[in-house]
Amino acid sequence: MRKKARLFFCFAAAFLAACCGACKGGRLALAGVEPHIVYDFSAGEPGEQYLVVFVQTENCGGVKSLSLRNAGASLRWQSLAVTKASGDCYFSVFSPAPGTVMPPDDYELTLTDIYGASVRQTFSLRYDALMAARSGAQLMASGDYLRRYAYFDRSGRLAIFGEIDKDSSTQKANKHINGKRFCCISPEGDTVCLFPFEEIP
């Protein structure tokens, strides 16, 4: 889970996280919820699916937990591994049961802060399941998706989130880069495919 959290902090900072404003006086509140489905092909095909949920909070001194409820399928998840992305934005990773996927449906999210106060908000999960059925080569060649490379330094931290057509120049100009992952993102930004880590000599 640490590797996933570090990876999604990268995407929070580079692409996916919503803009976070300053806190206003008042009670705990959710200013926004951003769900993103990720297919991780690190272990080969088919890709492992999980859901990353970003929340923008107001008047929150810290998040203790995030929980999800899918009424349609009577499913529940709870995460105590909540990461602060930036400002008042937090995120957590939720995995479906083995052999299943997260149902495209309406969900209720409950945020509990470090003082025990809770707030709820519903959101709709929609994603491009067809992306997971394509190979990396097909996605790389397709003009239907946003294509990027995530470059990592020797400590495993995100160094650059770069465009595919600038790949060679980016590698030559940054000697500290240790490896990269090809990332393919749906036009709506709700679905991300991550391909295996490639070391850079």
C-alpha positions as CSV (number, residue, x, y, z in Angstrom):
1,M,0.0,0.0,0.0
2,R,2.9,2.4,0.6
3,K,4.0,2.1,-3.1
4,K,0.4,2.8,-4.2
5,A,0.1,5.8,-1.9
6,R,3.4,7.2,-3.1
7,L,2.4,6.7,-6.7
8,F,-1.0,8.4,-6.2
9,F,0.6,11.3,-4.4
10,C,2.5,11.8,-7.6
11,F,-0.7,11.9,-9.6
12,A,-2.3,14.1,-7.1
13,A,0.4,16.7,-7.5
14,A,0.8,16.3,-11.2
15,F,-2.6,15.7,-12.7
16,L,-5.5,14.4,-10.8
17,A,-5.9,16.4,-7.6
18,A,-8.5,19.1,-7.6
19,C,-7.5,22.7,-6.7
20,C,-7.7,23.2,-3.0
21,G,-8.7,26.5,-1.4
22,A,-8.1,27.9,2.0
23,C,-10.2,26.8,4.9
24,K,-13.1,29.0,5.9
25,G,-14.5,29.4,9.4
26,G,-17.2,26.9,10.3
27,R,-17.9,23.2,10.6
28,L,-16.3,20.3,8.9
29,A,-17.4,20.0,5.2
30,L,-16.5,18.4,1.9
31,A,-16.0,20.8,-0.9
32,G,-15.5,18.1,-3.5
33,V,-15.0,14.4,-4.2
34,E,-13.0,13.2,-7.2
35,P,-13.0,9.4,-7.9
36,H,-10.5,7.8,-10.4
37,I,-10.3,4.1,-11.4
38,V,-6.8,2.8,-11.9
39,Y,-5.7,-0.3,-13.8
40,D,-2.1,-1.2,-12.7
41,F,-0.3,-3.6,-15.0
42,S,2.8,-4.0,-12.9
43,A,2.2,-7.7,-12.4
44,G,1.1,-8.3,-16.0
45,E,-2.3,-8.7,-17.5
46,P,-5.1,-8.4,-16.6
47,G,-4.4,-5.2,-14.7
48,E,-5.2,-4.9,-11.0
49,Q,-8.1,-2.5,-10.5
50,Y,-8.5,-0.1,-7.7
51,L,-10.3,3.1,-6.9
52,V,-8.5,6.3,-5.8
53,V,-10.8,8.9,-4.1
54,F,-9.6,12.5,-3.6
55,V,-11.5,14.7,-1.3
56,Q,-11.3,18.5,-0.8
57,T,-12.1,19.5,2.8
58,E,-13.1,22.6,4.6
59,N,-12.3,23.2,8.3
60,C,-10.5,19.9,8.7
61,G,-7.6,19.5,11.1
62,G,-6.8,16.1,9.8
63,V,-8.6,13.0,8.4
64,K,-8.9,9.8,10.5
65,S,-10.7,7.6,7.9
66,L,-12.6,7.5,4.7
67,S,-15.3,4.9,4.1
68,L,-17.4,4.0,1.1
69,R,-20.9,2.4,0.7
70,N,-22.3,1.2,-2.5
71,A,-26.0,0.8,-1.9
72,G,-26.8,-1.0,-5.1
73,A,-24.5,-4.0,-4.3
74,S,-24.5,-3.6,-0.5
75,L,-20.8,-3.2,-0.5
76,R,-18.7,-1.3,2.1
77,W,-15.1,-0.3,2.4
78,Q,-13.1,1.6,5.0
79,S,-9.6,3.1,4.8
80,L,-7.5,4.3,7.7
81,A,-4.6,4.9,5.3
82,V,-5.5,8.4,4.2
83,T,-2.8,10.6,2.6
84,K,-2.6,14.3,2.5
85,A,-2.0,15.4,-1.1
86,S,-1.8,19.1,-0.7
87,G,-3.5,21.9,1.2
88,D,-6.8,20.6,2.4
89,C,-6.9,17.7,-0.2
90,Y,-6.6,14.1,0.9
91,F,-6.9,10.7,-0.9
92,S,-7.2,7.0,-0.2
93,V,-7.0,3.8,-2.2
94,F,-9.9,1.2,-2.2
95,S,-9.6,-2.2,-3.7
96,P,-12.5,-4.5,-4.9
97,A,-12.8,-8.0,-3.7
98,P,-10.5,-10.5,-5.5
99,G,-12.0,-11.4,-8.9
100,T,-14.4,-8.5,-9.0
101,V,-14.3,-4.8,-10.0
102,M,-15.7,-1.7,-8.5
103,P,-19.3,-1.4,-9.7
104,P,-20.0,1.7,-11.8
105,D,-22.7,3.1,-9.6
106,D,-23.5,5.7,-7.0
107,Y,-21.5,5.7,-3.7
108,E,-21.8,7.4,-0.4
109,L,-18.5,8.6,1.1
110,T,-18.1,9.3,4.8
111,L,-15.1,11.3,6.1
112,T,-14.3,11.2,9.8
113,D,-11.8,13.7,11.1
114,I,-9.3,13.3,13.9
115,Y,-11.8,14.8,16.4
116,G,-14.5,12.3,15.6
117,A,-16.7,14.5,13.5
118,S,-18.1,13.0,10.3
119,V,-19.5,14.4,7.0
120,R,-21.1,12.5,4.1
121,Q,-21.3,13.1,0.4
122,T,-22.5,11.0,-2.6
123,F,-20.8,10.7,-5.9
124,S,-21.2,8.7,-9.1
125,L,-18.4,6.4,-10.3
126,R,-18.1,6.1,-14.1
127,Y,-15.0,4.8,-15.9
128,D,-13.7,3.4,-19.2
129,A,-13.5,-0.4,-18.6
130,L,-12.5,-0.9,-22.3
131,M,-9.0,0.6,-21.5
132,A,-8.1,-2.4,-19.5
133,A,-8.8,-4.7,-22.4
134,R,-6.2,-3.0,-24.6
135,S,-2.4,-3.7,-24.6
136,G,0.2,-1.1,-23.8
137,A,1.2,-1.0,-27.5
138,Q,-2.5,-0.4,-28.5
139,L,-2.9,2.4,-26.0
140,M,0.5,3.9,-26.9
141,A,-0.6,4.0,-30.6
142,S,-4.1,5.2,-29.9
143,G,-5.0,8.9,-30.3
144,D,-8.0,8.5,-28.1
145,Y,-6.2,8.9,-24.8
146,L,-3.9,11.2,-23.0
147,R,-0.4,9.6,-22.9
148,R,2.3,10.5,-20.4
149,Y,5.4,9.2,-18.7
150,A,5.9,9.4,-15.0
151,Y,9.7,9.7,-14.3
152,F,11.1,8.7,-11.0
153,D,14.4,9.5,-9.3
154,R,16.7,7.0,-7.5
155,S,14.7,7.4,-4.3
156,G,11.5,6.4,-6.0
157,R,10.0,9.9,-5.9
158,L,8.3,11.5,-8.9
159,A,10.7,13.7,-10.8
160,I,8.7,14.7,-13.9
161,F,5.3,14.0,-15.4
162,G,6.2,14.3,-19.1
163,E,4.7,14.1,-22.5
164,I,5.5,11.0,-24.7
165,D,6.9,13.1,-27.6
166,K,9.4,14.7,-25.3
167,D,10.6,11.4,-23.8
168,S,14.2,11.3,-25.3
169,S,15.0,14.9,-24.5
170,T,13.6,14.5,-21.0
171,Q,15.8,11.5,-20.2
172,K,18.9,13.2,-21.6
173,A,18.4,16.4,-19.7
174,N,17.8,14.7,-16.3
175,K,20.6,12.5,-15.2
176,H,19.0,11.8,-11.8
177,I,16.1,9.9,-13.4
178,N,16.2,6.2,-12.6
179,G,13.1,4.9,-14.3
180,K,9.7,5.6,-15.8
181,R,6.1,4.3,-16.1
182,F,3.9,4.8,-19.1
183,C,0.5,6.2,-18.1
184,C,-2.6,6.3,-20.3
185,I,-5.5,8.5,-19.2
186,S,-9.0,8.7,-20.5
187,P,-10.2,12.0,-22.0
188,E,-12.5,12.5,-19.0
189,G,-9.6,11.8,-16.6
190,D,-11.7,9.2,-14.7
191,T,-9.6,6.2,-15.8
192,V,-5.9,5.6,-15.7
193,C,-3.8,2.7,-16.9
194,L,-0.3,2.3,-15.4
195,F,2.2,0.1,-17.1
196,P,5.3,-1.6,-15.6
197,F,8.3,0.3,-14.3
198,E,11.1,0.7,-16.9
199,E,14.6,1.2,-15.6
200,I,16.7,3.9,-17.4
201,P,20.4,3.1,-17.6
